[in-house]
Amino acid sequence: MNSRRLIRVRPVLLVYSSKLPGSRVLEDHYGANLVGMVVPKGQTERLAYISEFIEQARASGLVQQAIERAALPGHRAAPTKTN
């Protein structure tokens, strides 16, 4: 049986850091896991709806609240777009 586990490094380091006096975990990262939404070509109205929903969810803090409720240390919502 071949089992694979995905280990996110930063959250694990935050736990270890809390147990090591004087240690800290940097805010920056060397990589990112970006999540996106896609729609079929030509579905401009659908794309506009989804884009607006995502921006409103980020701007209102909904995405960050979901991250906090899930107790995901080291994770944060992407910043909202600025025009």
ZADOVO-839776 format. One record per residue: x, y, z of N, C-alpha, C in turn; residue number from 1. Coordinates in Angstrom, 3 decimals, always signed. Layout:
% residues N
r neast: X nnorth: Y nup: Z caeast: X canorth: Y caup: Z ceast: X cnorth: Y cup: Z k: NUM;
...
***
This chain:
% residues 83
r neast: +0.835 nnorth: -1.178 nup: +0.000 caeast: +0.000 canorth: +0.000 caup: +0.000 ceast: +0.881 cnorth: +1.244 cup: +0.000 k: 1;
r neast: +0.643 nnorth: +2.122 nup: -0.948 caeast: +1.418 canorth: +3.348 caup: -1.059 ceast: +0.557 cnorth: +4.517 cup: -0.600 k: 2;
r neast: +0.864 nnorth: +5.071 nup: +0.560 caeast: +0.088 canorth: +6.209 caup: +1.050 ceast: +0.936 cnorth: +7.458 cup: +0.974 k: 3;
r neast: +0.322 nnorth: +8.543 nup: +0.539 caeast: +1.024 canorth: +9.816 caup: +0.441 ceast: +0.358 cnorth: +10.803 cup: +1.379 k: 4;
r neast: +1.200 nnorth: +11.625 nup: +1.995 caeast: +0.691 canorth: +12.674 caup: +2.881 ceast: +1.248 cnorth: +14.001 cup: +2.422 k: 5;
r neast: +0.378 nnorth: +14.980 nup: +2.369 caeast: +0.813 canorth: +16.333 caup: +2.059 ceast: +1.097 cnorth: +17.031 cup: +3.377 k: 6;
r neast: +2.317 nnorth: +17.488 nup: +3.540 caeast: +2.704 canorth: +18.179 caup: +4.771 ceast: +2.970 cnorth: +19.632 cup: +4.425 k: 7;
r neast: +2.205 nnorth: +20.508 nup: +5.016 caeast: +2.420 canorth: +21.940 caup: +4.840 ceast: +3.444 cnorth: +22.368 cup: +5.871 k: 8;
r neast: +4.520 nnorth: +22.946 nup: +5.417 caeast: +5.661 canorth: +23.226 caup: +6.267 ceast: +5.389 cnorth: +24.353 cup: +7.266 k: 9;
r neast: +4.848 nnorth: +25.476 nup: +6.804 caeast: +4.720 canorth: +26.639 caup: +7.685 ceast: +3.871 cnorth: +26.364 cup: +8.919 k: 10;
r neast: +2.677 nnorth: +25.754 nup: +8.797 caeast: +1.891 canorth: +25.481 caup: +10.000 ceast: +2.626 cnorth: +24.588 cup: +11.003 k: 11;
r neast: +3.378 nnorth: +23.637 nup: +10.515 caeast: +4.151 canorth: +22.762 caup: +11.402 ceast: +5.238 cnorth: +23.571 cup: +12.105 k: 12;
r neast: +5.897 nnorth: +24.450 nup: +11.354 caeast: +6.938 canorth: +25.282 caup: +11.951 ceast: +6.373 cnorth: +26.217 cup: +13.015 k: 13;
r neast: +5.153 nnorth: +26.708 nup: +12.810 caeast: +4.539 canorth: +27.576 caup: +13.812 ceast: +4.323 cnorth: +26.836 cup: +15.130 k: 14;
r neast: +3.946 nnorth: +25.570 nup: +15.049 caeast: +3.760 canorth: +24.769 caup: +16.267 ceast: +5.106 cnorth: +24.577 cup: +16.967 k: 15;
r neast: +6.119 nnorth: +24.185 nup: +16.196 caeast: +7.451 canorth: +23.997 caup: +16.791 ceast: +7.981 cnorth: +25.302 cup: +17.374 k: 16;
r neast: +7.776 nnorth: +26.395 nup: +16.667 caeast: +8.280 canorth: +27.692 caup: +17.119 ceast: +7.672 cnorth: +28.093 cup: +18.458 k: 17;
r neast: +6.414 nnorth: +27.755 nup: +18.666 caeast: +5.773 canorth: +28.103 caup: +19.939 ceast: +6.403 cnorth: +27.344 cup: +21.111 k: 18;
r neast: +7.104 nnorth: +26.266 nup: +20.817 caeast: +7.739 canorth: +25.457 caup: +21.860 ceast: +9.231 cnorth: +25.754 cup: +22.011 k: 19;
r neast: +9.755 nnorth: +26.617 nup: +21.130 caeast: +11.179 canorth: +26.947 caup: +21.159 ceast: +11.348 cnorth: +28.429 cup: +21.471 k: 20;
r neast: +11.608 nnorth: +28.760 nup: +22.725 caeast: +11.750 canorth: +30.172 caup: +23.099 ceast: +12.776 cnorth: +30.889 cup: +22.227 k: 21;
r neast: +12.388 nnorth: +32.076 nup: +21.769 caeast: +13.283 canorth: +32.884 caup: +20.953 ceast: +13.227 cnorth: +32.590 cup: +19.467 k: 22;
r neast: +12.523 nnorth: +31.548 nup: +19.098 caeast: +12.439 canorth: +31.234 caup: +17.672 ceast: +11.276 cnorth: +31.985 cup: +17.042 k: 23;
r neast: +11.306 nnorth: +32.093 nup: +15.723 caeast: +10.212 canorth: +32.734 caup: +15.007 ceast: +10.127 cnorth: +32.159 cup: +13.603 k: 24;
r neast: +8.974 nnorth: +32.314 nup: +13.000 caeast: +8.749 canorth: +31.868 caup: +11.630 ceast: +8.478 cnorth: +33.118 cup: +10.804 k: 25;
r neast: +9.212 nnorth: +33.283 nup: +9.742 caeast: +9.068 canorth: +34.475 caup: +8.911 ceast: +7.704 cnorth: +34.524 cup: +8.240 k: 26;
r neast: +7.206 nnorth: +35.735 nup: +8.007 caeast: +5.923 canorth: +35.923 caup: +7.344 ceast: +6.003 cnorth: +35.559 cup: +5.863 k: 27;
r neast: +7.118 nnorth: +35.840 nup: +5.242 caeast: +7.266 canorth: +35.566 caup: +3.818 ceast: +7.315 cnorth: +34.066 cup: +3.567 k: 28;
r neast: +7.178 nnorth: +33.718 nup: +2.317 caeast: +7.198 canorth: +32.305 caup: +1.945 ceast: +8.040 cnorth: +32.117 cup: +0.694 k: 29;
r neast: +8.476 nnorth: +30.919 nup: +0.471 caeast: +9.265 canorth: +30.647 caup: -0.719 ceast: +8.411 cnorth: +30.065 cup: -1.836 k: 30;
r neast: +7.174 nnorth: +29.790 nup: -1.560 caeast: +6.256 canorth: +29.257 caup: -2.561 ceast: +4.833 cnorth: +29.562 cup: -2.145 k: 31;
r neast: +3.909 nnorth: +29.286 nup: -3.011 caeast: +2.509 canorth: +29.553 caup: -2.694 ceast: +1.628 cnorth: +28.514 cup: -3.368 k: 32;
r neast: +0.520 nnorth: +28.227 nup: -2.753 caeast: -0.472 canorth: +27.338 caup: -3.330 ceast: -1.637 cnorth: +28.219 cup: -3.757 k: 33;
r neast: -1.698 nnorth: +28.508 nup: -5.028 caeast: -2.715 canorth: +29.413 caup: -5.541 ceast: -3.921 cnorth: +28.615 cup: -6.022 k: 34;
r neast: -5.091 nnorth: +29.077 nup: -5.650 caeast: -6.328 canorth: +28.420 caup: -6.040 ceast: -7.063 cnorth: +29.337 cup: -6.994 k: 35;
r neast: -7.629 nnorth: +28.800 nup: -8.043 caeast: -8.341 canorth: +29.619 caup: -9.018 ceast: -9.654 cnorth: +28.987 cup: -9.421 k: 36;
r neast: -10.458 nnorth: +29.775 nup: -10.064 caeast: -11.741 canorth: +29.307 caup: -10.596 ceast: -11.683 cnorth: +29.455 cup: -12.113 k: 37;
r neast: -12.322 nnorth: +28.542 nup: -12.810 caeast: -12.366 canorth: +28.621 caup: -14.271 ceast: -13.803 cnorth: +28.453 cup: -14.742 k: 38;
r neast: -14.086 nnorth: +29.020 nup: -15.887 caeast: -15.385 canorth: +28.845 caup: -16.540 ceast: -15.117 cnorth: +28.565 cup: -18.014 k: 39;
r neast: -16.060 nnorth: +27.920 nup: -18.691 caeast: -15.861 canorth: +27.656 caup: -20.125 ceast: -15.737 cnorth: +28.955 cup: -20.921 k: 40;
r neast: -15.002 nnorth: +28.896 nup: -22.010 caeast: -14.855 canorth: +30.048 caup: -22.892 ceast: -16.226 cnorth: +30.564 cup: -23.303 k: 41;
r neast: -16.338 nnorth: +31.880 nup: -23.378 caeast: -17.585 canorth: +32.476 caup: -23.822 ceast: -18.605 cnorth: +32.713 cup: -22.717 k: 42;
r neast: -18.318 nnorth: +32.266 nup: -21.510 caeast: -19.246 canorth: +32.435 caup: -20.386 ceast: -18.881 cnorth: +33.703 cup: -19.606 k: 43;
r neast: -18.904 nnorth: +34.839 nup: -20.281 caeast: -18.447 canorth: +36.082 caup: -19.668 ceast: -19.318 cnorth: +36.505 cup: -18.490 k: 44;
r neast: -20.619 nnorth: +36.282 nup: -18.576 caeast: -21.489 canorth: +36.652 caup: -17.458 ceast: -21.197 cnorth: +35.795 cup: -16.233 k: 45;
r neast: -20.974 nnorth: +34.522 nup: -16.448 caeast: -20.650 canorth: +33.620 caup: -15.344 ceast: -19.314 cnorth: +34.007 cup: -14.719 k: 46;
r neast: -18.343 nnorth: +34.313 nup: -15.566 caeast: -17.030 canorth: +34.729 caup: -15.071 ceast: -17.145 cnorth: +36.003 cup: -14.249 k: 47;
r neast: -17.925 nnorth: +36.964 nup: -14.716 caeast: -18.103 canorth: +38.221 caup: -13.988 ceast: -18.759 cnorth: +37.966 cup: -12.630 k: 48;
r neast: -19.752 nnorth: +37.091 nup: -12.592 caeast: -20.445 canorth: +36.775 caup: -11.337 ceast: -19.489 cnorth: +36.136 cup: -10.330 k: 49;
r neast: -18.734 nnorth: +35.138 nup: -10.790 caeast: -17.803 canorth: +34.439 caup: -9.899 ceast: -16.706 cnorth: +35.390 cup: -9.424 k: 50;
r neast: -16.170 nnorth: +36.199 nup: -10.323 caeast: -15.117 canorth: +37.152 caup: -9.956 ceast: -15.617 cnorth: +38.134 cup: -8.902 k: 51;
r neast: -16.828 nnorth: +38.646 nup: -9.082 caeast: -17.387 canorth: +39.591 caup: -8.112 ceast: -17.624 cnorth: +38.909 cup: -6.762 k: 52;
r neast: -18.138 nnorth: +37.682 nup: -6.794 caeast: -18.373 canorth: +36.944 caup: -5.545 ceast: -17.069 cnorth: +36.758 cup: -4.774 k: 53;
r neast: -16.022 nnorth: +36.344 nup: -5.466 caeast: -14.732 canorth: +36.104 caup: -4.813 ceast: -14.177 cnorth: +37.394 cup: -4.222 k: 54;
r neast: -14.225 nnorth: +38.471 nup: -4.980 caeast: -13.716 canorth: +39.749 caup: -4.481 ceast: -14.499 cnorth: +40.222 cup: -3.258 k: 55;
r neast: -15.816 nnorth: +40.072 nup: -3.290 caeast: -16.627 canorth: +40.478 caup: -2.139 ceast: -16.323 cnorth: +39.611 cup: -0.916 k: 56;
r neast: -16.115 nnorth: +38.315 nup: -1.140 caeast: -15.800 canorth: +37.414 caup: -0.025 ceast: -14.463 cnorth: +37.780 cup: +0.610 k: 57;
r neast: -13.489 nnorth: +38.127 nup: -0.202 caeast: -12.198 canorth: +38.543 caup: +0.344 ceast: -12.300 cnorth: +39.896 cup: +1.031 k: 58;
r neast: -12.947 nnorth: +40.863 nup: +0.373 caeast: -13.046 canorth: +42.224 caup: +0.916 ceast: -13.821 cnorth: +42.262 cup: +2.233 k: 59;
r neast: -14.835 nnorth: +41.413 nup: +2.362 caeast: -15.659 canorth: +41.417 caup: +3.583 ceast: -14.996 cnorth: +40.674 cup: +4.737 k: 60;
r neast: -13.922 nnorth: +39.942 nup: +4.434 caeast: -13.253 canorth: +39.165 caup: +5.471 ceast: -13.779 cnorth: +37.743 cup: +5.588 k: 61;
r neast: -14.735 nnorth: +37.369 nup: +4.755 caeast: -15.333 canorth: +36.033 caup: +4.815 ceast: -14.291 cnorth: +34.930 cup: +4.624 k: 62;
r neast: -13.401 nnorth: +35.116 nup: +3.670 caeast: -12.382 canorth: +34.090 caup: +3.403 ceast: -11.460 cnorth: +33.938 cup: +4.611 k: 63;
r neast: -10.999 nnorth: +35.060 nup: +5.170 caeast: -10.117 canorth: +34.982 caup: +6.341 ceast: -10.841 cnorth: +34.363 cup: +7.529 k: 64;
r neast: -12.124 nnorth: +34.685 nup: +7.710 caeast: -12.904 canorth: +34.090 caup: +8.801 ceast: -12.996 cnorth: +32.577 cup: +8.640 k: 65;
r neast: -13.172 nnorth: +32.110 nup: +7.418 caeast: -13.234 canorth: +30.670 caup: +7.171 ceast: -11.905 cnorth: +30.004 cup: +7.515 k: 66;
r neast: -10.809 nnorth: +30.658 nup: +7.170 caeast: -9.485 canorth: +30.130 caup: +7.503 ceast: -9.322 cnorth: +30.045 cup: +9.018 k: 67;
r neast: -9.753 nnorth: +31.090 nup: +9.710 caeast: -9.629 canorth: +31.105 caup: +11.170 ceast: -10.525 cnorth: +30.062 cup: +11.825 k: 68;
r neast: -11.752 nnorth: +29.896 nup: +11.323 caeast: -12.657 canorth: +28.873 caup: +11.879 ceast: -12.101 cnorth: +27.470 cup: +11.681 k: 69;
r neast: -11.393 nnorth: +27.277 nup: +10.578 caeast: -10.802 canorth: +25.969 caup: +10.296 ceast: -9.512 cnorth: +25.749 cup: +11.069 k: 70;
r neast: -9.085 nnorth: +26.761 nup: +11.821 caeast: -7.859 canorth: +26.685 caup: +12.628 ceast: -6.670 cnorth: +26.270 cup: +11.769 k: 71;
r neast: -6.404 nnorth: +27.073 nup: +10.752 caeast: -5.290 canorth: +26.810 caup: +9.845 ceast: -4.184 cnorth: +27.831 cup: +10.083 k: 72;
r neast: -3.329 nnorth: +27.589 nup: +11.079 caeast: -2.260 canorth: +28.556 caup: +11.354 ceast: -1.325 cnorth: +28.676 cup: +10.155 k: 73;
r neast: -0.891 nnorth: +29.889 nup: +9.895 caeast: +0.038 canorth: +30.106 caup: +8.790 ceast: -0.641 cnorth: +30.336 cup: +7.463 k: 74;
r neast: -1.949 nnorth: +30.265 nup: +7.412 caeast: -2.676 canorth: +30.508 caup: +6.175 ceast: -3.320 cnorth: +31.880 cup: +6.246 k: 75;
r neast: -3.442 nnorth: +32.542 nup: +5.120 caeast: -4.133 canorth: +33.828 caup: +5.080 ceast: -4.763 cnorth: +34.025 cup: +3.717 k: 76;
r neast: -5.810 nnorth: +34.827 nup: +3.693 caeast: -6.494 canorth: +35.126 caup: +2.438 ceast: -5.630 cnorth: +36.033 cup: +1.578 k: 77;
r neast: -5.758 nnorth: +35.874 nup: +0.284 caeast: -5.057 canorth: +36.764 caup: -0.636 ceast: -5.631 cnorth: +38.169 cup: -0.504 k: 78;
r neast: -4.822 nnorth: +39.173 nup: -0.700 caeast: -5.336 canorth: +40.543 caup: -0.606 ceast: -6.355 cnorth: +40.819 cup: -1.716 k: 79;
r neast: -7.237 nnorth: +41.764 nup: -1.452 caeast: -8.227 canorth: +42.134 caup: -2.458 ceast: -7.550 cnorth: +42.938 cup: -3.557 k: 80;
r neast: -8.161 nnorth: +42.925 nup: -4.717 caeast: -7.624 canorth: +43.677 caup: -5.847 ceast: -7.861 cnorth: +45.161 cup: -5.626 k: 81;
r neast: -6.914 nnorth: +45.953 nup: -6.078 caeast: -7.094 canorth: +47.402 caup: -6.026 ceast: -7.086 cnorth: +47.922 cup: -7.452 k: 82;
r neast: -7.941 nnorth: +48.883 nup: -7.716 caeast: -8.026 canorth: +49.435 caup: -9.081 ceast: -7.192 cnorth: +50.668 cup: -9.214 k: 83;
***
